[in-house]
Structure formats: structure tokens, C-alpha cells
Amino acid sequence: MRRFVHPVTRLKAQGSSTSNEVVNFEDFDNLVSVAWVGSDSMALDVELRTHDGKNTIVDSAPIPYYKLGSGREEVELNLPITNNGVRVLTSCDGGEDIKGALVFTLSK
């Protein structure tokens, strides 16, 4: 098993924004779990989709859904993925600064 970190930083001054990025996981092809480590904000929504963007892995949810701590565990997925990657779509309403990272746990 290995963890991969995908940093996410958005400044309030940037205003509302969206992003659509592919996160690659070298030769790992089983997505075990995902978690958020960082600021606790309702201003950021995250959606996880397959590498090609055609299928939803986790529907759009506010970042606290993924947050570790306060009795919250990682979002368990145990899902085989294609092309050793997932597409991360974010939507930020620009109301506050956001700094943190999505932490993906994968296995071969």
C-alpha cells in the first residue's frame, strides 16, 4: 500500500473557481481510500471520477465529508481504477482561503 498526496490551495482573493485535474498513481490500480487533511471549509466541493471522467466514484461533496479527525475515518472505496489515476473536480465559492490535501491510499 502507498499514499499519494494531492495538494489543494485556493485563496479567497481568487474568487469562485473550478478545476478538473487527473491525479496519477504510478503503477497502483486499486483505490483503497481517500481523506482530506487541512482546513475545514464548506467553501470547497470535491468530486472524484474515473480517469476518463465518464463515471463517478464519489459524487460532489463538501470537503468535511472527506475530513480526517473528530471520529472520522478515511472514505473507504476499495475500487479498481483504470489508467492508474482518477479525475478530481473541485468547485470553490471563493468565500475563504483553503489549504490542504487529498490523501489517496492505493494498493497494487
Order of alpha helices (4+ residues) and beta strands (2+ residues): beta-beta-beta-beta-beta-beta-beta-beta
